[in-house]
Amino acid sequence: MKQYTQLAEIQADLRAGSLRCEDLVRQYLAAIAARPEINAFLEVFEAEVIAQAQAQDAAIARGEWQLLTGLVLGIKDNIAYKGHVFSASSKILDGFESLFSATVVERLLAEGAMIIGRLNCDEFAMGSSNENSAFGRVLNPINTDYVPGGSSGGSAAAVAAGFCHASLGTDTGGSIRQPAAYCGLVGLKPSYGRISRHGIIAFGSSFDQVGPFAKSIEDVALLTQVMAGPDAYDTTCSTLEVGQYVPIATDKKYKFAVIKELLSGEGLDPELQAAFQQKVAQLKAAGHEIVEVSFPYLPYAIPTYYILATAEASSNLSRYSGVHYGYRSGNATDLESTYKKSRTEGFGEEVKRRIMMGTFVLSEGYYDAYYGRGQKVRRLLRDKSLEILQQTDAILTPTTTGTAFKFGEKSDDPIQMYLEDIFTVLANLTGLPAISVPFATHSNGMPLGIQLMGRPFAEAEIFALAKALQA
């Protein structure tokens, strides 16, 4: 099977007549069947995606083209697709079928995307390793001893393994960028409100954003352009004009902010630290400006995120009771036991841990001490980030503290697992756009990712900055 890194390459072969959409889809289906152990897909829509491909081939024969003609896409299992099961990889929603499609799905289908299946993830998007799914863990296709990252681990693994050309994930605290780094992909968390959340199962409503995975910045930019824009079904969606994200301008010199506290490398993998400093030197040599800045509030980002995000999770997940839909315990005898037993049996351990944390910080006597203070710190983090971005074009950090880790290394220590998000949560707390791009390979053979965080709704600039970084 020919390996494509950009949709433009696929479309060129389709125009030349050397490729048909149906052949492309069948190649992806064969790749999925050849590596079932990766466990990236919870369900493959084989008959449906073949029918979509045949319809596209007929349209091409008539000379009809769309922006995403030839794009085969996988979607995370917390994104609604009408007439299809979606469960957020949780037993408590086992068998639940959506009555409508998410806005992002409708917009992608309208531009010619073909959806090949729904992708495994950490349950309710809570996790950094994809070890928390009710349907088994996802393996990293680069080396199956390693985690693919989370929570959108299935989305990243599917693209990295060549099961689809691109995929959708959601990012609440780094759930696109971290698996993108672990699997050697480009992954974007857009500005909060840039892309509609309508049809997305909520984890933290003031944090969640949908974003794409792909092998190229160009495809990530194109998918973002198609999905972005106002939506009557989501009042948190911005009405600001989207504009054109492609083609990407690459002729400018930029000013990158580097956080002084990171340059010491404390807590960083030594090879990652060296690669990051080498990249900074390369940017300088290419004529870009590097500005060292201090960010003294950075250590507060993780605790603030886990106070606020778990509080929102506690509220959002209260609707899953076993009464109206989804899993209901067979051991329940009355209304109270239906709630207790269905939620106890239906939710996994990590989800229950976060619900309990969130319920605690929202409880009487603790609300002001934890949740109220957390919101104040969140504002400090945003103000400081915007202050830095007034003087520079982007904040440059590693995406993670190291490469993907081996299964079981951190699963018994929630604190170590939560610290995996130390560089990514800032973008979610502040609502700013952030992208991860691969930039080096570790001696263990696993990829390393570098992150750019930019100004609100400056996605076009983020893509240009990322191209400058790759160059």
Steps between C-alpha positions, in 0.01 A plus 500: 500500500633840406553719807354848469602783731273768353148502361635695201699190400186284512303752298780521241484123447119511483519771233762302308279191506764287671288468813132453584340587832366146532848352456637740761228409750554127445874547561425665834254223591766239421752686718253503792433127458874425488572653843200432728725505808535880475131522608466852359146447368198406708294468183588512130224624268612274215190485278417865560846637422524289183165646389630852575812425293297370207286816510816712494641308205175565312521871588862519381396338170249784461772755568370588846756578772478608863762627745535161669445266204707188566539554874440190715435601860458330837307665785551471874231308686368810678394675177140444386430346158133454421382139502824372652591381847721732702595427856804708602663156548289448811285210612240746631413604141534152350273470197383863502427621146510864400190664356701779335849582376741742661541828313860409414389171346233671290748759371763240410251274324367799307851557360551139392666328798443124528463369857654157546415435865492606863820501700591374844592749774540533874156476660321837479829645371660462844856373475845547354578148380184340356516238775161609638269386220224254591583322173870437551813706460632637170858415402748743349557372143860629496587266789219302659675489838424871534180693562358713215411781739155611600225560512484501117738205476291310246482808276878542503577128464265464202676772299849389604421139404358598159144394581361833377642821360390728784290486815310709750572517870400721789737696721404591858849516651729377223308202361587582138848647534645240737402194288609691189844537658510134607401376152703743288206701361377856470214574740313825567298626794318805354406814692208441734189586299664466158332164430151399612464255790146405395478121496808444716460307826606753761784448747590858596275742314728802537803297385386255228585564136490281190811485286666296222793258473693464175851445370527851354436853622316571174238232564451607861450857377249392233296288741495783753386744233209272404389441860545853637243774521183601685229248579146575616508183710802614706475845657865480616608495136666819378344705222842629388574439133698183433686609188733279296745273681639352178724566319734571792723809487863414583706805406504687833749506785342446839561572865479190720467517878688232694423459869821541705393244757489233225852561378641354822351170390387400848258211461567473125643197325866599432474412132182705467667793673798481263275470193289795615805720552634394161169601339518839674852545359379403151223759516752766599727398214208525256444863598218462750519675836500308828379683810554344842206570730418409856173322580496461879137379503570192287524258799141593590357396163462127576327535841277778365403290199416191707290703745295673230477219244392239755239741637353534151523124448307438821221721373501376139506130587215523751258437209618139459273333751379178338145634489444646153765328282822306507607241756263408783612264775319169512549501879291813559182460706372857533575852376786567741674171429451558124702821525765359732554163339473617138758775551728280713496217246480718188788742560865398504739571787659815354163656416372426852817650647449824309127519578582467869775764478265738323214439741734572789625834366142609431369394840389740774794635696751425225356684199668833577825342617545288186268580210482874564876530544558283196304741282711792629823315419360416158457871433861567613626232261304649209612856576865394521477302176342792315764736643773280350314473168472878474880508466550178299325291235480170690610317812726206419521196730547125472161332466582246771780434750627203299397234250210260536547278803455124527171347606467471875781744580269771634154346517526430874596860583230754407725795590773390258234445234350846556846659470512373140282803417733759655573684173164450333243607761598867478338536157174353631498713815559814294288408196796563266579298185790255516653257254743210541734403217759222494854635508744227608538130574620364834767229528220261602356545150195698613410844364523829689252786460542877534209732581407851389237701686373815332258789529124441521342417164836535323490148354625622161808640672546180701518297179754742351708485819486120492626498141786729603578259782509203262718688251 
